[in-house]
Amino acid sequence: MSDEVHGFLERLELHPLAIETCLEAAPVTRLVAYGNSLVVPFPVYPAWPPEDRTYLIFICLPGILVTLHREPIPVLTHIIDQYADGMRFHQLRTSALLYQIVDHMIDEDIEFTRRVRCELDDLDDLFDEDDDAAISRAVPLKRQLSRLGATFEDQLYCVEALQTIESAAFRVDGLRDYFRDAITHLEHAVRSIRRQQHHLNAIQQGHHLKLQDKTNDQLRVLTIISTVFMPLTLIAGIYGMNFRYMPELEYRYGYFITLAAMVALALVMLGGFFRAGWFR
């Protein structure tokens, strides 16, 4: 398949370095301008939930815009359907067509941020009902947020860089306001993702505090039990010593008095802990 693509790109008379950029297994977000061509690897998430991002590579030539992608990009089909129904470009230029595609993708990105917000709201409610289920959803959601944030930042870099390009293949005069509008939307998406990341971190921190409170409660109970039994163990240890002459051994009611003293001591200590608020 790469040989077919390579042959197709050669027929477009692209520079060898531009062809190399198009065929990279893992493209890097950057603008590559050679001669009368401009190559723009644009990172996208084709669907939700996002697992692995892909790249839509734009090849801009005078009067021609070619797109390369390894995964299906539903936005492209949607754009084709819209313009087949009579929708028109802002200008009859390669840059205008590229803007339309990028604008539709940014709208899809904004929809992703809304879905993230809904997922976080559901996750927040789930933490009050089932902590284990919430944690199992929080981990992949955190990974998705990180990937979306990186994608939006790379997209923002691309759109900002496109405003500085002036060549035979790509001119933005007359479209700068549209590109600035796209930049504003991407900046909003980046800020939204960062807010959601802070929100998720706050949710996880609240969960950790709840776990810490549960652990502290368990430790408090263990501490009370240990503290109560320490003097009882001391008394039992003293009377368990094998000395021949111990005054209490010959006393008829010594056993019962010792048991009563141990019970009374335990009750007094439990009462003291209760008044101190250790059972709250």
Secondary structure, DSSP 4 states (H G I P E B T S, - for coil): -HHHHHHHHHHTT--HHHHHHHT-SS--S--EEETTEEEEEEEE--SSS-SS-EEEEEEEETTEEEEE-SS--HHHHHHHHHHHTT---SSSSHHHHHHHHHHHHHHHHHHHHHHHHHHHHHHHHHHTT-HHHHHHHHHHHHHHHHHHHHHHHHHHHHHHHHTT--SSS---TTTHHHHHHHHHHHHHHHHHHHHHHHHHHHHHHHHHHHHHHHHHHHHHHHHHHHHHHHHHHHHHHHHTS--S--GGGG-TTHHHHHHHHHHHHHHHHHHHHHHTTTT-
